[in-house]
Amino acid sequence: MSYAPLSDRMRPRNFDEFFGQDEIVGAKTLLRKLIDSDQLSSLVFWGPPGVGKTTLAQIIAKQTKSHFVIISAVMDGKDELRKAVDDAQYHLRLENKRTVLFIDEIHRWNKAQQDALLPYVEKGLITLIGATTENPSFEIIGALLSRSRVFILKYLESDDIVKIVGHALADKERGLGNLKIKIDKAEIELLANLSSGDARAALNSLELAVNAKNNKGSNKEIKITAADIKEALQKSHLVFDKKGEEFYNLISALHKSMRGSDPNASIYWLARMLEGGADPLYIARRVLRFASEDIGMANSEALIQANAAYDACHKIGYPECSVHLAQAVVYCAKSAKSNLLYTAYGEAKKDAEETSHLGVPIHLRNATTKFMKNIGYGKDYKYNPDFAEPINQEYLPKELKDKNYFKK
């Protein structure tokens, strides 16, 4: 009997069992090519918890037939590193086998500890795979970072977590396949949506919900409901399917409340979405769009506020980023509004689609060769800083002369 949590038991053993992160581990991606051609270099995996950083390191070590060593930067230091180096020398000398050293939470190591690792990475004795939830530009020394390829892992999509949960429910060897579990598709999707892109949280919450209803030795059916899922995840807030109507009703209410300059309604709808399990980065993207679409040049500072909130969501995640989103949402709600940029671009887009056959006026073209200059490229162009403004010079194709996209 295994006492390991479900998330550990169901850890993928190969790429076929790994769901998500297709941009990184897809069949024709750079990382897969490096692994398949046995040209693996040191790597840094940067991403939030529960998205597959440790699992990927283990799969890579297995695929490349490497000796695999794990160090936790929280618990281990130079003594464990020295032991890993000794092991690496042993396996290289006697088995001609490389060592993949996986350092979890490598950002926890200070500069001196990272410096101690550097010579072994430089010599190729160790292939480093570092995992971090923090920006490696700030947390990993430059010398080590320059010798590594950084791959950014994202929160898992709900569809990926649905597949992971389904795999665990069916697996009789490592998962829950030997139990008579009844859980509807809606409840699995709810679990996926409320797990905030974290597969570990989804699997362990599922196991908790099952264990709470499972009488050992009983052969009865175990029915898992939405209430069981929420209790296991400790989320009893507003629930909505990110693909369903309620999700879009809420984002619409937030958008229209900001447009209507109502900060109270805006922050309420923001809280409804965040407490319901919405992805903060999705909300941040919408606020970022709003800052230009509905405010634009009426207050260009709104774009800076929205971008700063997006950056905070990316760097520190939920729940800490909720206050940054609140600041951006309230700022946008209180700002003067203008959709002039939105309508101007819409009209320019239409013209661009209908007049894509028109050439760039010859005086605006760049004369990068003598031949181009001889045939008139750049001829009669007036370099603005050399003249007092305004300059009588056309910048549009003659067919669009005097076009004004910013008319009120």
N, C-alpha and C positions, 0 to 999 in steps of 0.2 A: 504493500500500500504506500502510495506517495503522498507526502504531506506538503509537497511543493504547491504553490498556488497555481490556478488554472493558467494564468498568463505565462508562467514559467514552463509548465508542462507542454503548452501548445506553441512554444517558441519555434518558428519555422526552421527546418533543417536544410532547406535548399531554396533556390529562387522560385521554384514552382509553387512552394507553399507561402511565399512572401507576397502579401497584398499591399498595394500602394507604392508611392514614390517611383512611379514609372519613369519620370523624367530623369531619374538617377540610375535605376537598375533595370530599365527596359532592355530588350534584347540587343538593340544597336547603340546603346548609350556608351559614352566614353569609359565609364567605370567597368561595364561588362566587357568591353573590348580589352581593357587592361588586364582584367582577371583571366579572360579566355586565352589571351596571348602570353600569360605568365609574365607580364611587365609591370606588376604591381609596385607602386611607390608608396611612400608614407601618405596617410590620409587624415583629414579632420572632418568629422561629421558634426555639423552644427544644426541643432533643431530642438524643439520642445520635448518633454518627457513622453514616453510611450509611443514613439513613432518609428522605432526599429533600428536605432543606432547600434545597440549591443548585438542585436540579432544579425545585422548586416556584417558586423565584424566577425562573428562566429562563422557565418556562411562563407565569407571570403577566405578565412583561414582553412576551412574544410575544402573549398574548391581548389585552392592553390596548394593543398597538401602540406600546409605549414604547421609548425609547432605553435600552439596558441597559449598565450599567457594573459591573464586579466589582472590589472591593478586598479584599485579604487583610489583616486586622488584624495578622497575624504579620509580614508583609513590608513593608506600606505604612503611610504616616503622613500628615502634613498636606500634604506636597507633592502626593501623589496625590489627596488630597481637593480641593485647589485646582484641579487639572487637571480632576477630575470636575465641579466647579462651573462651570468655564469651558465645558466641553462641554455641560453642562445648559443654560446660558444661550444658547449657540449654537443648539442644537436647538429650544429654545423660541421663540427669536426668528425663526429662518428657516423652521422646519418646523412650528411650533406643536405640538411633540411633547414630552411629559413625559419626564423621566429617572427610571428606577428604579435606585437605587444599592444594590447588594447588597454588604454588608460581612460577609465570612466571619469567624467567630470574633471577633465584635465585642467580646466580653468582654476581649480582649487589649488593646484601646485603653484608655488611662488617662483620667482625668477631663478633663484639658485637651484631649485629642484629641476626646473626645465632645462637650465644650462647643463646640469649633470647628465641629462638624457641626450643632449645634442651630439656629442662625439660618436655615439653608437649608431645614431641615425645617419650621420655623415659617412661613416665607414660602411654602412649597409649591413652591419651585424644584426640590427633590429629594423623591422618594418613597423613603423608606428601607425596605429589607428587611434586617434584621440576623439573622444566624444565630449561635446560641450553644449550646454543650453545658453551660453553667453557668446556675445560677438567675439570671434577669435582674433579680430584685429586689435582688440583691447586687452585680451586675456592670455594670449599666447605670444611668446617672445618672437620677434621678427625673424631671427635666424632659423628657428624651428618652423615657423609658418612658411618661410620662403622655400623650404625643402619638402613641403607637403601640398597636396591638392585638397582644397576645401570644397566639400559638397554640402549644400543646404537642404536639410530635410524639412518638410512641411507637416503641419497637422494633417492627419489622415482624413480623407473624405468619408462622409457617412456611408457611402456605398462600399468603401473598402472595409470599414468596420463591420458592416452587415455580413460581408463575405467571411471575415475572420470569425465572427460569432457563429455563423452557420457551420463553418468548418469544425469549431469546437463542439458544437451540439451533435455533430455526426460522428466524430472520431471516437471509436470504442477503445482504442489503446491508450491514448493520453487525455482525451477529452471527456465529454459527458454522454457519449453515445450509448452507454450501457444503462442509462436511466431513462425512465418513461417521462420525458419532459414535454409538456404541451405549452408552446409559446407561439402566439400568432405573429405573422409578419409585421403587423403594426407595432407590436411590443418590441420586436427586434430593432425596427427602425427607430423607435423611441429611445431605446438603449444607445443606439449608434449616435443619434442626434444629441443626446444629453452627455455623451462621453467627451465632448470637446476635442475630438480628433485624437484621443488617447486610447489606443487599443488595450493597453494594460488595465486602465480603469474600467473599460467595458467588460473585459473577460473576468476580472476579479469581482466586479459588481454582479455579474451574471451568476458566478459561482456562489456568492454570498446569498443571493435571492433563492437559488436552488437549495442550498444547505439549510436555509431557514425553514424550508417546507418538507425536507426529505427526512422521513423516519427510517433510520438505519434498519436494514433487513426487510423493509416493506417493499412490496412490488406495486404499490399504488402509483397512479399517474400524478405527476407534479405539475400543477397548473401555475404558470408565471403570468401575473397581470401587470398592468401599467403601474398600479400602486406598489407592487413588489419592486419593480425597477426603480421607481423614484425613491423608495425607502432605502434600497441598497446603495443608490448613488447619493443619498442624503440631499435630494433635490425635490422639493415639493412645490416648486414655483410654477408659473404658467408654462404649459407645455404646448409646443407647436412643432409640426413637421416643417423642416426648412424648405420642402418642396410643395407644401400645401398652401391653401388659401389664407389661413390665419397669419402665416409668416409674412406674406405680401401685404396683407391688411395692416399689419403693425409697421412695416417699413414705410408704407404709404402714409400712415398716420404721423410718423416721425417727420417724414419729408414735408408734408403739408403744414404741420405745426411750425416747423422752422420757417417755411415760406410765409406763413401767416404771422410771423414775429411774436409767437407765444412761447416764451421760454419755459413756463410752467408745464404746458402740455408736452413740449419737446423733451424735457428731462424725464417726464413720466413715461412716455413711449420708449425712450432710450432704456430706462430701468426695466420696463416690461420685457424688452427684447433680451437684454443682458441676463436678467434673472431667469428668463425662460430657456437659456442655453444657447442663444445665438452667438455666432462667431464674431468676436470683437473686431477682427480685421475686415469682415464683410461690412459691418456698420461703418467702420472708419473709411472704407473705400467710398461708400455712399455719401458720407459727409464731405469727403474730399471732392467728389463730383459736384455736390451741391454748392460748395464754396465758389466755384467758377460758373456753374450753370445758372444759379439763382441769385448770386451776389455779384460776382465778377468785378468789374472796375468800380462799382459803387463803393466797395471797400476791399481793396486788394489784400489787406491784412488777414482777411478770413481764410484765404488759401494757405497762408503761413500757419495759422492756428490749426487748421484741419490737417495739414501735413505733419505738424508736430504731434498731433494726437495719433495719427496713423503710425508714426515712428515709435511712439511710446507703446502702442499695442504690439508692435512687432518685437520690440526689445524686452519688455517686461511681462507682457501677457496679462490675462485675467486672473484674479480680480483687481490687481493693482492699477491696471490701465483704465478702469471704469471712470475714475475722476478726470482723467485726461480727455476721455470721450465726452464727459459731461461738460467740461470747459469749452470744447470745440462746438458742441451742439448749442449751448446757451449763447455763445458768441455769435454763431451763425443766425440764431433766432433773433437776436437783438440788432443785427446789422441791417443797414439799408439794403434794399433788394434791387436787382436789375438783371434782366435776362438778355441784355443787348449782345453779350458775347455769344450766347447760345444761338440766338436767331441769326447773328452775323455769320457765324461759322456754318449754320445750316444752309444759308443762301450761297455762301462761297463754295460749299461742298457741291451743291447742285450745279453751279456754274462750272466747277472743275470737272464734274462728270460729263457735262455736255460740250465742253470745249477743250478736252484733253489733246485734241489734234493741233491746237495752236502752239507755235513755237515760242520760246523765250525771246523777247526783243533783243536784237543783235547787240545793242549797246550795253545790255546787262550780262552778256555772256562773258565767261572767263577765258581770256586769251592765254592759254598755258603753253602754246607752241608758236613758233614763228609763222607757220602756215595759217593758224587760226587768226593771228594778228593781221596777216596779209589779206585775208578775205573779209576783214571788217569786224571781227569779234572785239567787243569792248570799245569800238570807235565812238567818239563823242560822249563817252560816259563822263559825268561830272562827279568828282570825288567830293562828297558833301562837306567834309571838314575844311576844304579849301575855299569855300564860298559862304557868304552871308545867307542865312536862311530867310525866306524859302527859296528853293531852286526850282526852276521850271523844267522838270524832267519827268518823263512818263515811266511808270514802273509796271503797268499792266499791258497785256496785249492790246493792240489798237482796237480790236473788236470789243473790248471791255472798257474802253476809255471813259473816264468820268464815273465809273461804277462806284457807288457808295453803299457799303454794307452796313454802315453804322447810322443810317438815317433813322430818325425817331418816328 
